Amino acid sequence: MLGFSDEDKIGTIQPHDDALVVTLRIGGFDVKRVLVDQGSTMEVMYPDLYRGLNLKPEDLTASNSPLTGSDVVEVDFIVVDAYSLYTAIVARPWLYALGAVSSTLHQKVKYPSEGQVKDIVGNQIMARRCMMAAISHQPNAEPSTSIGKAYSNQPPQHCPIMNQPMRENADVFAWDACKGPGVDPSFICHHLNVNPSVTPKKQPPRCPLKEHANAVRDEVMKLKKVGAIKKVFLS
């Protein structure tokens, strides 16, 4: 009988809200970053994996691709030429063909095989790396934005690619208000929306609730564990 219990949580990071990301054997290759999506009705493969399997454009006609855990089942993939954090997505047809059940909470896929129950274990570290990559991905970023990001943490003297154009075009920059005649000051000047007749008051310090502080600490520890953030010291 297929089912999950608290024992299946052993070895997982709890609590969590991670997707179920596994490694499967597809076309004779061990493929990482495969998302198990119970809500989808179609298996999806992305171009990087398609090319990695040495498949050619003429192979895009209706065909079966072997997808295996420890036992082989055949499912149909569609190839989607789009950015994805995952190499492939397996959905309900694969679960049904394997006779499997999955649990994101327990980070496992269980399926019957030769009178036994076998399982495929999810990779939470990989799932969190995919999440962080999704947050940082900018599909419509301009080239200049990429350059700025590349040098944003370096002192100006270490940014020749940025300094040279600025030096060559110094005359086009308005370094003070006098250099921009004819521009409405209300457009270029910033002011605080405060009433000068009211005496400012210092706000008392706010102490977060214990459960809020614990939740923030837990999230920070998760991000540190997957290498998404690190401690830095400012002098």
N, C-alpha and C positions, 0 to 999 in steps of 0.2 A: 504494500500500500504506500502510495506516494504522499508525503506530508512533511511539515516542518515543525520543529519544536525549539525551545530555548537552547538546546544543545547545538543546534545548527548555527547559533550566533557566535559560538566559540571561535576565536581567531579573527573576528571582524571588529571594526571600530564602531562602537555604539555610544550614544545614539548617532544617527547619520541620516542624510537625505540623498545618498549617492545613487546614481544610475547603475544598472547592472551591466558591466563591461567585462567581456571574457576574451579568452584566446581560443580560437577554433582552428581546425585543420580544414582548409579549403583548397581543393584542387591539388592536394599533395604538399601544401605549404602550411606552416603554423602562422596564422594571421592574428595579430594583436589588435586591440581597440575595436572589437566587434560589439556593437550595442544590441542587447536583447530587449526588444520593444513589444510588449504584450498588446499595446494599443494599435499596432499597425497590421495591415493585411497583406503586405508585400515585402519581400526581401529586396534589399537595396545594396548595390555594389557601386563604389566610386572609382573614378578613372585610375587613380594611383594603384589600387589593388588590381584592377582589370589589366593594366599594363604589366604589373608585377607577376601576374599569372601567365605571362607570355601569350595573352589572347590578342587577337587581331580584330580590326573592324568587321571583317566578314563573319566573325564568330558571333556577332550581335543578333543574328537571327534567333528565333525561338529555340532555346536549348536548355538542357538540364545541367546544373553545376553540382558536383558532389560536395556536400557540406557535412562534416563529421565531427562528432564529439569523440567517442571511442567506437561508435557504430555508425555506419554510413547510411545516410538518407539523402534522397534527391529532391531538390526544390528548384524553382525557377527564380532567377534574379532579374531585376531591371537595373540597367546601368544609368546612373544620373551624373551628368557632367556639371557638378556644382561643388562649391567649397563644403567640406565636412570635417569635423573633428575625428570622425570614425572612418575606418577603412570599409566597413560594411555594417548593415543592420539586418538582423534576423528577427522575424516576426511570428505571428500565430501559425502560418503554414508550416514553418520549421518545427515549432513546438508540437503541433498536432502530428506531423509526420514521425517525430521522434517519440511521441507519447509522453512528452515531458511537461513538467510544471516548473515555473520559475518564481522566485521571491526576491525582490529588491531588498527587503528588510534583512533577510538571511544571506543575501549575496550568493545565491546558488541556483543552479538549474538541476533538477532531479529527473531521471528517466529510467525506465526498466530495461534491463539487458540480461539475457540468459538467466532469468529467474532471480536476478539481484537488482538492487537499486543503486545506480551509479550517479555521481554528481559532477557538475562543472562549477568550479568556484570562481566568483567574480574577483576583479582586481580593483579595489577601492582607490589605491594610489593613482592608478591610471585614469580612473573615472574623475578624480579631482583635478588631475592635470588637464584633462579635456575641458572641465568646467572653467578653469582659469584661462585656458587658451580661448574659449568662447567669449569670455568677458573682455579680453584684450584684443580680439580680432576686430579690425576696422575695414570692412569690405570696400568702402568708397573713399578711403584715405587718399589725399593728394600726395604726390612725391615730396613736396616741401615739408609736409607734416612728418613724413618718415625721417627726413634729414634732421628736423628739429628734435625729434624724439631721440635719435641716435646720439645727439650731443647735449641733451638737456641736463645731464648730470656731470658735465665736464666744465672746468673753468674756461673763460673766453679764449685764453692763449692756446688752448688745446683744440680749438675749433677753426682751423684755417679755411675749411670749406665754407663756413658761414662768414668769417671775418673779411675775406677778400672781396666778395661782392658788395659788402657794406662800405668798405673803404673806397671802392671804385665809384660808388653811387652816393657818397656822403651828401652831395648837394641836393638830393631829392628828399632828404629826411627833414622834417620840421622838428628841430630840437627844442623849441619853446614856442609859446603862443604868438610871439612877434613874427615868427617865420611862416605863419599861416594867415595872412591878411584876408579879410573877406569871409572868414568862416564864423558862423554864429557861435558865440561863446557858450550858449546853452547846449550846443551839440558836442563840444569838445571838453567842457569843464564838468567835473564831478562834484556834487555836493551832497551832504547828508540831509536826509529828509527828517529834520528835527525842528522843534520849536525853540528858538533861542531864549524865549522868556521863561522857560521851564527849567528849574534847577535839576541837573542830572543826579541820579541816585545810583549808588553802587548796589548791584544785585547780589543777594546772598548766594554763597556757593551751593550748588545742587549735588546731592549725593545720590547716585543711582541705587535703585533697589538691588538687594542682594542677588535675586534671581536674574536680573538684567546683567549685572556685573559678571555672574558666572557664565551666562550665555555668551557674552562677548569674549571672555577668556577662553571658553571651549572652542569658539570659532577661530580665534587667533592660533591656538595650539594646533588645530587641524591644518590651517594654512602653512604653519611652520613645518609641520611633519611632512607635507608633500613638497616642500621646497618652494612654495609660491611666494613667501615673504621671508625675510631674515632680519635679525637684530643689527642695527647700525649705531655707532657712537658719533655724536657731533661734538667737535671741539670748539 
